[in-house]
Amino acid sequence: MIVIAHLSDIHIDDGHRSSARTRAVMDYLEDLPYDLDAVLVTGDIADHALPAEYEQARRLLASRHPVLVCPGNHDDRAAFRQSLLGQPPSTAPVNQVLRTDDFVIALCDSSVPGKNEGFLEDETLAWLEDVLAQAPAGVPVLVGFHHPPAVLHQPFVDGIRQFGVERLADLTARHPNLTAFLCGHAHTSAATTFAGRPLLVAPGVVSTLRFPWEHHAHPEDYVHLDQQPALAFHVLDDEGRLTTHFRCVTT
């Protein structure tokens, strides 16, 4: 059985709140009596893309479990590489892969410098195609990024979702071992489909988005700040079935 923790949108800034909520989630994962196969953090690591924010995130996300991260629309690629990953700064897409004998995780950079919406560059799609082609037949591949490639029926998020997704759908059709898509950005847990595969959205750590059908104090009142941080657990069993559980964490 493969168990993967999935969190998103930690938005580390110079305040106490985002760090405390991220620390609560990571402490919960560190205290588990189980070695997770991976911990994914799907974007918006820093709130203002400052080096100090990434340095704080690097300390907070340190774990005994393998950790894989990708940028979101609040992130800057060069600072993300240098201050979070310890790599030379570059504005190229930050794409990362974790390969094991039992599964593969490909985290794609859906960020668009200077914009809030998402898009997978040709370089990223070519990289993903290669990752999928290299995966042995029968080995499931989970593909993650920040921006959801489908409408979630939350107008604020839908307006800044991932666009140009027909190219991703075409790629998906060529690779039956692509098992599911994992993303963040929405600050709410959600489950739907894209290109015939599950699309699983991690809840936000720093905050939770209000639904259009919930109470709003005013038209721009999009965010719950009093909800507990949360994460998803994706479980792949020996029969290839994918099950997702959502868990709130007490701060």
Helices and strands as residue ranges (DSSP letters): E 2-7, H 17-30, E 38-42, H 51-60, E 67-70, H 77-79, I 80-85, E 96-99, E 104-107, E 118-119, H 122-134, E 141-144, H 155-158, E 162-163, H 166-173, E 178-183, E 190-194, E 197-201, E 208-209, E 223-224, E 230-236, E 242-248
